[in-house]
Every structure is written in structure tokens, then in C-alpha cells.
Amino acid sequence: MAKTPEPLDTITQYCRQEADTAQLAQRFATSISKEIQQNPSSHLNIALIGNLGAGKTTWARYLIQDLGHTGKVKSPTYTLCEPYALQANQVHYTAYHFDLYRMRDPLEWQEAGFAEYFDVPGFCLIEWPDKAEGTLPPFDIQIELESGNDEAERTIKISAFSDRDRKSTRLNSSHSQQSRMPSSA
């Protein structure tokens, strides 16, 4: 598997309860929406990292709903991918939510025809990207979720790997709950 590069910017936030996670996802959604409005043809690849039960699907649900999807956000555990048509002002784009946990072969996502989704306006949100064993395109953003002692408690770390995506990690930095960490690069 390819080595993950050093992030250019990282924030870490401790979420004591579900509402904290929802609020952070909402702020992240605002950043994504602004990026898409400013660059309508842009595409982001976002990795969701964490153990079983860390809250990856919960994060994806909050994010996709905060971006305007009004229906149910289903876990793509058995389908590998669920697409969501979204709109930011007059800009139409798609969020592709992948869950690769049940993949038996690292190239299964390509064989299913999903490679084209990584080049269209919008973003791909990928749970369990390690199952693809380095066959996925590079990630612009990585979101790490770590469970706490309580079911709703978690620490969320958002890292950007390009200058363009550093804006997404800023998340309206006026919020006091946010802990910023300087990049080591």
C-alpha cells in the first residue's frame, strides 16, 4: 500500500456527544459547498478512517444531509457505493459514498465500474480505503475517527493533502471547540 504523504494542514476535535460530531460535519459541509461553488468542476477524494463503530457512516450521513440530501443516507456496506445528487446554489454535483469493508479483492471497486466516479464534479467519500490496497486515486482529505469510552464520544482528525483542500480543514476557525495543529511539512 502506498505511504500516505504528510498532511499540509490538520485539525483535531474531541466530540463529547453526537451533537458535537454533527456540528463538525456541518462546518465541513459548509467548506465543501463553498469549494464546489467556487470551482464547479472540482472533485475531492475523501478517506474515512476508523475502526468498526468509530462513526464513519454517521459522519457520512451528517455530511451528505448537511449538503442538502433530504432522504435517507444508507450504508453502502453491501452495495459498495451509494450516489447522492446534490446542489450548491446552481451547481449540480454528486457525492459518492463508498464502503469497501466487504471487498474481497483490491480491484473490486474498479471492476464494478466505479473508477469514473473519481473524475466527476463532486466528491468520493470512502470508508475502509485500506481494503483497496493502494489502488485508489490519491486522497485530498483524510478524516480519522477514533471512538471514545462512551458510544457517542469520539476524536475526529481532518487532514488536507493539497493547498486547495487546506480551506476544508479550516472549518470556519472562529469556533472555539476546534483544536488546530500545525503541519509538520
Secondary structure, DSSP 8 states (H G I E B T S, - for coil): -------SEEEEEEE-SHHHHHHHHHHHHHHHHHHHHHSTT-EEEEEEE--TTSSHHHHHHHHHHHTT--S-----TTTSEEEEEEEETTEEEEEEEEE-TT-SSTTHHHHTTGGGGGGSSEEEEEESGGGGTT-S---SEEEEEEE-SSTT-EEEEEEE-STTTHHHHHS-TT-TT-EEE----
